[in-house]
Amino acid sequence: MKSIHNRLASLLLIAGAWVSTGVHARVNDLPGGPAVNQLNLHPPVTRIAEEQHWLHWFMLIICTVVFVLVFAVMFYSIWKHRKSVGHKAQLLAEPIWVEIGWTLVPFLIVIGMALPATKVLVAQKDTTNADLTVKVTGYQWKWGYDYIKGEGEGLAFISTLDSSQRAMSDAGKPEGDNYLLKVDKAMVVPVGKKVRVITTANDVIHSFMVPAFGIKQDAIPGFVRDTWFRAEQTGDFYGQCAELCGKEHAYMPIHVKVVTAEEYTAWVAEEKKKAAALLDDPSRVWTLEDMVKRGEGVYAANCAACHQANGKGAGPIKPLDGSAIVLDTDHKKQITILLNGAANGAMPSWKQLSDTDIAAVATYTKNSWSNKTGQIVQPAEVQAERAK
């Protein structure tokens, strides 16, 4: 009896924990992102997405009608002509019109489905005459955006999961409707303009997907793929990497902010001012304190996901705390790895970072945790290695 009571108590505790977890995790619909109990496709904000929705229901209705008709006839025949009511199997002649019918009707159905699908597929791949071209590069585990044509040409930045989201995940306390979808820098585009998206990857296969736009394009190392969208309304729209790309796959969100033409022009002007301010003189000699402070931010945004905030690494990821290469007074060894990567891509190349940022993060690792070396890596050292 006591054992039964203990089991009942355990079940009640489990049920209570499940209910409390459900209440704690309650969220609302996220405009431009996922909805609670969402069963249908995401509400479209591009013409292509609208066509995809129409095709979805068109195909579903045709397939449902065919399914119902075929199985209705089949089950009717089985029931009506069953052996228990005296029917006997018999060989029937197959008239030519039957042969033609069951060949021609499926053929016409397939053609009726293929024509509109082909039209949409061709339109999806028509990336010509774009107003804006953005190269999207997948990294483990973040996205790089380079504006290479149109207004904003020359802008480039890395978009990574907001640090507050990582902290919530580590603590096991998800909060907010945009949990694991909030980024530090969103991709910004103007409304009503055709945006060509060129995808590639730095390490493994990623996939750039924004459901509201009806786009999903693989980003493959060494290859260039493209897609496009034209958002017809302003707002914030979310997606995620849709390819299993490693242990941090769940922390690789996409945030596209669609703004008016005037707001986009203002954003471009502001970003260019910020970019100009970040163009450090590589010949500048930094102090240890300033370099470590800058490196801390670079490390948190780009390195902590793998090497951990404490520098201990995890699994196959090597620790930086106590690393012989990090401690070595020959700075070229660490700079070479930061620029070119290592271990067949397990440690990616960080050439997209500026000379100052690479010098800063190297200095930070050399002077953090137990690595109190007092060494400073200057941007000129990185510039010299990059030029080789």
LINKASUL-V484026 format. One record per backbone hydrogen bond with DSSP energy under -0.5 kcal/mol. NH is the residue of the N-H (numbers start at 0). CO is the residue of the C=O. If there is no record, write none. Layout:
NH&CO  NH&CO
This chain:
4&0  5&1  6&2  7&3  8&4  9&5  10&6  11&7  12&8  13&9  14&10  15&11  16&12  17&13  18&14  19&15  20&16  21&17  22&18  23&19  24&20  25&22  29&33  30&28  32&29  37&34  44&211  45&211  49&45  50&46  51&47  52&48  53&49  54&50  55&51  56&52  57&53  58&54  59&55  60&56  61&57  62&58  63&59  64&60  65&61  66&62  67&63  68&64  69&65  70&66  71&67  72&68  73&69  74&70  75&71  76&72  77&73  78&74  79&75  80&76  81&78  84&81  85&82  86&81  94&92  97&94  98&94  99&95  100&96  101&97  102&98  102&99  103&99  104&100  106&102  107&103  108&104  109&105  110&106  111&107  112&108  113&109  114&110  115&111  116&112  117&113  118&114  119&115  120&116  121&117  122&118  123&119  124&120  125&122  126&124  130&193  131&193  132&148  133&195  134&145  135&133  135&197  136&134  136&143  137&199  138&141  140&138  141&138  142&158  143&136  144&156  145&134  146&154  147&132  147&145  148&132  152&149  153&146  154&151  156&144  158&142  159&157  161&181  164&161  165&161  166&162  167&163  168&164  169&165  170&166  171&167  171&168  172&167  178&175  180&177  181&177  183&159  186&254  187&185  188&256  190&258  191&230  192&189  194&192  194&228  195&131  195&193  196&226  197&133  197&195  198&196  198&224  199&135  200&219  201&137  202&137  202&203  205&218  207&216  208&206  208&239  209&214  212&209  213&209  213&210  214&209  216&207  218&205  219&217  221&200  222&219  224&198  226&196  228&194  231&44  234&257  236&255  237&31  238&253  239&208  240&251  241&206  244&242  248&245  250&247  251&248  253&238  255&236  256&186  256&254  257&234  257&255  258&188  258&256  263&259  264&260  265&261  266&262  267&263  268&264  269&265  270&266  271&267  272&268  273&269  274&270  275&271  276&272  277&273  278&274  278&275  279&277  281&279  283&280  285&283  290&286  291&287  292&288  293&289  294&290  295&291  296&292  297&293  298&294  299&295  300&296  301&297  302&298  303&298  305&302  306&302  307&303  310&307  312&306  313&316  316&313  317&315  319&310  320&310  321&319  322&319  326&322  327&323  330&328  332&329  333&329  334&330  335&331  336&332  337&333  338&334  339&335  340&336  341&346  344&341  345&342  346&341  347&345  349&337  352&349  357&353  358&354  359&355  360&356  361&357  362&358  363&359  364&360  365&361  366&362  366&363  367&364  370&367  371&369  372&365  372&370  377&375  380&377  381&377  382&378  383&379  384&380  385&381  386&382  387&384
